[in-house]
Amino acid sequence: MTEHVKIEKADGILTLTFARPDKKNALTNAMYGVLADAIAAAETDKATRVIVLRGEGDMFTAGNDVGEFATMATGNFRDERHDSRCDETIARSTRPLVAAVQGRAVGIGTTMLLHCDFVVLAENAQLSTPFVNLALVPEAASSLLLPLRIGYARAYEMFALGEPVDAKTALDKLHAEAAHVAARLAKLPTGSLATTKKLMRNAGVLLAQIGAESERFAERLQTAEAREAFAAFAEKRAPDFAKVAG
């Protein structure tokens, strides 16, 4: 395990597990770096035919580590940022991506699923995109992909209100089903799978959208609204955006 990400390889399948259950699998900058490196390395590893994303414990991921983002909002974060690099690496990936989702999948936990080729949802899965609630904007090309998947009006509702959407697949079958799908994919011709995925997903369009979102996301992190959102989160109170309006 490296930086709270378990990396396992077996039978042509690379399994990446968010392993920070005590923090609800919230993704740190370091975790993004590990994920980006592992997914990028799979592109040139002939032994890796399929990638599975999963979370340890009772939830997939609570999204980005809000503590780190609060530090970024103050301008005091000095490390190299890996979140956008991870998004871009996932968008470029030609390996089939399978996700096994239980419990909450917040923010990036939901938007990364839009890049996956198979998503297995447990009955208790809850998908939410509360970017606006934190005075931020969507990322990982989700402002493009989510409307394409569920329609503009429903996507806008998810982004604007941030309320969770429930799923309905049995939890006890979750990881077995994801493993079954991954095993089937691992037996198929890699070249055909990769070419089909490239045809179905225009990486150039996705990367351009990720770049545009990243710029706006970084700008929003520096706003008074974002500072109020993170302060309210830390103090466990409702944010008062009226006092920072304008």
C-alpha positions as CSV (number, residue, x, y, z in Angstrom):
1,M,0.0,0.0,0.0
2,T,1.3,3.5,-0.9
3,E,-0.2,6.7,0.5
4,H,-3.5,5.1,1.4
5,V,-4.0,3.4,-2.0
6,K,-3.8,-0.4,-2.2
7,I,-2.3,-1.7,-5.5
8,E,-3.0,-5.3,-6.4
9,K,-2.2,-7.1,-9.7
10,A,-3.6,-10.5,-10.6
11,D,-4.8,-12.3,-13.7
12,G,-4.5,-9.2,-15.9
13,I,-6.4,-7.0,-13.5
14,L,-5.0,-4.0,-11.7
15,T,-7.1,-3.2,-8.6
16,L,-6.7,0.2,-7.0
17,T,-8.4,0.5,-3.6
18,F,-8.9,3.8,-1.7
19,A,-7.7,2.7,1.7
20,R,-8.3,5.5,4.1
21,P,-11.6,4.3,5.8
22,D,-11.0,6.3,9.0
23,K,-11.2,9.4,6.9
24,K,-14.1,8.1,4.7
25,N,-11.6,7.4,1.9
26,A,-11.2,11.1,1.3
27,L,-8.7,11.6,-1.5
28,T,-5.5,13.5,-0.7
29,N,-3.1,15.1,-3.1
30,A,-0.7,12.2,-2.5
31,M,-3.4,9.6,-3.2
32,Y,-4.1,11.3,-6.5
33,G,-0.4,11.1,-7.4
34,V,-0.4,7.3,-6.7
35,L,-3.5,6.8,-8.7
36,A,-2.2,8.8,-11.6
37,D,1.1,7.0,-11.7
38,A,-0.6,3.5,-11.5
39,I,-3.1,4.2,-14.2
40,A,-0.4,5.8,-16.5
41,A,1.9,2.8,-15.9
42,A,-0.9,0.4,-16.9
43,E,-0.9,1.9,-20.4
44,T,2.5,0.4,-21.1
45,D,2.1,-2.8,-19.1
46,K,1.0,-5.6,-21.3
47,A,0.2,-7.7,-18.2
48,T,-2.5,-5.1,-17.2
49,R,-5.6,-5.6,-19.2
50,V,-8.3,-4.1,-16.9
51,I,-8.3,-1.6,-14.0
52,V,-10.7,-1.8,-11.1
53,L,-11.4,1.1,-8.7
54,R,-12.9,0.5,-5.3
55,G,-13.1,1.8,-1.8
56,E,-12.2,0.1,1.5
57,G,-14.8,0.0,4.3
58,D,-18.4,1.1,4.1
59,M,-18.1,3.8,1.5
60,F,-16.4,4.5,-1.9
61,T,-15.0,7.9,-1.2
62,A,-16.1,11.1,0.5
63,G,-14.4,13.0,-2.3
64,N,-11.5,15.4,-2.0
65,D,-9.9,15.9,1.4
66,V,-11.6,19.1,2.5
67,G,-8.8,19.9,4.9
68,E,-6.3,20.1,2.1
69,F,-8.7,22.1,0.0
70,A,-9.2,24.6,2.9
71,T,-5.4,25.0,2.9
72,M,-5.4,25.6,-0.8
73,A,-8.1,28.2,-0.3
74,T,-5.8,30.2,1.9
75,G,-3.0,30.0,-0.7
76,N,-0.7,28.1,1.7
77,F,-0.6,24.8,-0.2
78,R,2.9,24.5,-1.8
79,D,3.1,20.9,-3.0
80,E,2.7,19.9,-6.7
81,R,-1.0,19.4,-7.4
82,H,-1.9,15.9,-8.7
83,D,-5.7,16.0,-8.9
84,S,-5.9,17.4,-12.4
85,R,-3.1,15.0,-13.5
86,C,-5.1,12.1,-12.2
87,D,-8.2,13.3,-14.0
88,E,-6.3,13.6,-17.3
89,T,-4.7,10.2,-16.8
90,I,-8.1,8.6,-16.3
91,A,-9.4,10.4,-19.4
92,R,-6.5,9.2,-21.5
93,S,-6.6,5.6,-20.3
94,T,-7.4,3.0,-22.9
95,R,-7.7,0.1,-20.4
96,P,-11.3,-0.8,-19.5
97,L,-12.1,0.8,-16.2
98,V,-14.5,-0.9,-13.8
99,A,-15.7,0.7,-10.5
100,A,-17.3,-1.0,-7.5
101,V,-19.2,1.6,-5.5
102,Q,-20.7,1.1,-2.0
103,G,-21.9,3.8,0.3
104,R,-21.3,7.4,-0.5
105,A,-19.4,8.6,-3.6
106,V,-19.0,12.3,-3.2
107,G,-17.7,14.8,-5.7
108,I,-14.8,13.3,-7.6
109,G,-16.1,9.9,-6.3
110,T,-19.1,10.4,-8.6
111,T,-17.4,12.3,-11.5
112,M,-14.7,9.7,-11.9
113,L,-17.4,7.1,-12.5
114,L,-18.3,9.0,-15.7
115,H,-15.0,7.9,-17.2
116,C,-15.5,4.2,-16.2
117,D,-16.7,1.7,-18.7
118,F,-18.6,-0.4,-16.1
119,V,-19.9,0.8,-12.8
120,V,-21.3,-1.7,-10.3
121,L,-23.4,0.1,-7.6
122,A,-24.4,-1.4,-4.3
123,E,-27.9,-1.0,-3.1
124,N,-26.7,1.6,-0.5
125,A,-24.6,3.6,-3.0
126,Q,-25.3,7.3,-2.9
127,L,-23.9,9.5,-5.7
128,S,-23.6,13.3,-5.1
129,T,-21.8,16.3,-6.6
130,P,-21.9,19.1,-4.0
131,F,-19.5,21.4,-5.7
132,V,-21.7,24.5,-5.6
133,N,-22.4,23.9,-1.9
134,L,-18.6,24.4,-1.4
135,A,-18.7,27.5,-3.7
136,L,-16.7,25.5,-6.3
137,V,-17.5,24.2,-9.8
138,P,-17.7,20.6,-11.4
139,E,-14.4,18.9,-12.4
140,A,-13.1,15.9,-14.3
141,A,-15.0,16.9,-17.4
142,S,-18.2,16.2,-15.5
143,S,-19.9,19.4,-16.7
144,L,-19.7,17.8,-20.2
145,L,-20.2,14.1,-19.3
146,L,-23.0,14.2,-16.8
147,P,-25.5,16.1,-19.0
148,L,-24.7,13.6,-21.8
149,R,-25.4,10.7,-19.4
150,I,-28.5,11.9,-17.6
151,G,-29.7,15.0,-19.4
152,Y,-29.1,18.7,-18.8
153,A,-31.9,19.3,-16.3
154,R,-31.1,16.3,-14.0
155,A,-27.3,17.1,-14.2
156,Y,-28.0,20.7,-13.3
157,E,-30.0,19.6,-10.3
158,M,-27.2,17.3,-9.1
159,F,-24.6,20.1,-9.5
160,A,-26.7,22.9,-8.1
161,L,-28.3,21.2,-5.2
162,G,-25.7,18.6,-4.4
163,E,-28.3,16.1,-3.2
164,P,-27.4,12.4,-3.4
165,V,-28.9,9.9,-5.9
166,D,-29.5,6.4,-4.7
167,A,-28.6,3.1,-6.4
168,K,-30.2,-0.3,-6.3
169,T,-27.7,-3.2,-6.7
170,A,-27.2,-5.6,-3.7
171,L,-24.1,-4.9,-1.6
172,D,-23.1,-8.5,-1.0
173,K,-22.8,-9.0,-4.8
174,L,-20.9,-5.8,-5.5
175,H,-17.2,-6.8,-5.5
176,A,-18.0,-10.3,-7.0
177,E,-19.9,-8.7,-9.9
178,A,-17.1,-6.1,-10.5
179,A,-14.5,-9.0,-10.4
180,H,-16.6,-11.0,-12.8
181,V,-16.9,-8.2,-15.3
182,A,-13.2,-7.4,-15.1
183,A,-12.3,-11.1,-15.6
184,R,-14.5,-11.2,-18.8
185,L,-12.9,-8.1,-20.1
186,A,-9.4,-9.4,-19.3
187,K,-10.0,-12.3,-21.8
188,L,-10.9,-10.0,-24.7
189,P,-8.4,-8.6,-27.3
190,T,-6.7,-5.6,-25.7
191,G,-6.2,-3.8,-29.0
192,S,-9.8,-4.0,-30.0
193,L,-11.0,-2.8,-26.6
194,A,-8.5,0.1,-26.6
195,T,-9.5,1.2,-30.1
196,T,-13.2,0.9,-29.3
197,K,-12.8,3.0,-26.2
198,K,-10.8,5.7,-28.1
199,L,-13.6,5.9,-30.7
200,M,-16.3,6.2,-28.0
201,R,-14.4,8.7,-25.8
202,N,-12.6,11.7,-27.5
203,A,-9.7,12.2,-25.1
204,G,-8.9,15.6,-26.6
205,V,-12.4,16.9,-25.9
206,L,-12.3,15.6,-22.3
207,L,-8.8,17.0,-21.7
208,A,-9.9,20.4,-22.9
209,Q,-12.9,20.4,-20.6
210,I,-10.8,19.2,-17.7
211,G,-8.4,22.1,-18.3
212,A,-11.1,24.7,-18.5
213,E,-12.8,23.3,-15.3
214,S,-9.4,23.2,-13.5
215,E,-8.8,26.9,-14.2
216,R,-12.2,27.9,-12.8
217,F,-11.9,25.4,-9.9
218,A,-8.6,27.0,-8.9
219,E,-10.1,30.5,-9.2
220,R,-13.1,29.5,-7.1
221,L,-10.8,28.1,-4.3
222,Q,-9.4,31.6,-3.8
223,T,-12.8,33.3,-3.4
224,A,-14.4,34.6,-0.2
225,E,-17.3,32.2,-0.8
226,A,-15.0,29.2,-0.8
227,R,-13.3,30.3,2.4
228,E,-16.7,30.7,4.1
229,A,-17.8,27.2,2.8
230,F,-14.7,25.5,4.2
231,A,-14.9,27.5,7.5
232,A,-18.5,26.4,7.9
233,F,-17.6,22.8,7.2
234,A,-14.8,22.9,9.8
235,E,-17.1,24.5,12.3
236,K,-20.0,22.2,11.5
237,R,-22.4,25.0,10.8
238,A,-24.4,26.2,7.8
239,P,-22.5,28.6,5.6
240,D,-23.6,32.2,5.3
241,F,-22.9,33.2,1.7
242,A,-24.9,36.4,2.0
243,K,-22.2,38.0,4.2
244,V,-19.6,37.4,1.5
245,A,-21.7,38.2,-1.5
246,G,-20.2,40.6,-4.1
